[in-house]
Amino acid sequence: MILNDVMRKLLKMLDERGISEDEAIKYIEQSIPYKRTWKMWKFTMYLWRRIDEEKRGVKDRTRIGSVMRLVMQPNYKRLYATFPLPLPMDKEKEIKKLTQLIAEPRQDKEFKSKNFVYEKSDPPKNIPQSVIDKLR
């Protein structure tokens, strides 16, 4: 199997360089840009929430309303807990920060169709840019 070959090569390289498996795991954990990943997960969940609310005809479809409902969901709290974030989740602060982050013009480069797929689409289908622009 290809994965076994890759793992063998990786373990051999670590052994040749005198790096323990624990050291390698620690390095990988420190190297992963979790802040960007966490941001993109929040954006994805926000878009999924907006799409769902539009389908269901939710009357309060303001950005802040959608963010409030998103942050209150149990799956948002579970996802928050999976990232090595420094503080426990404060829902009020999270709502404020996410609402501001979504509105920032600097985030335009992140809100591109290539970065988002529809929830539960099989095969994965990108959310069109026109939909992202409308829902953001």
Order of alpha helices (4+ residues) and beta strands (2+ residues): alpha-alpha-alpha-alpha-alpha-alpha-alpha
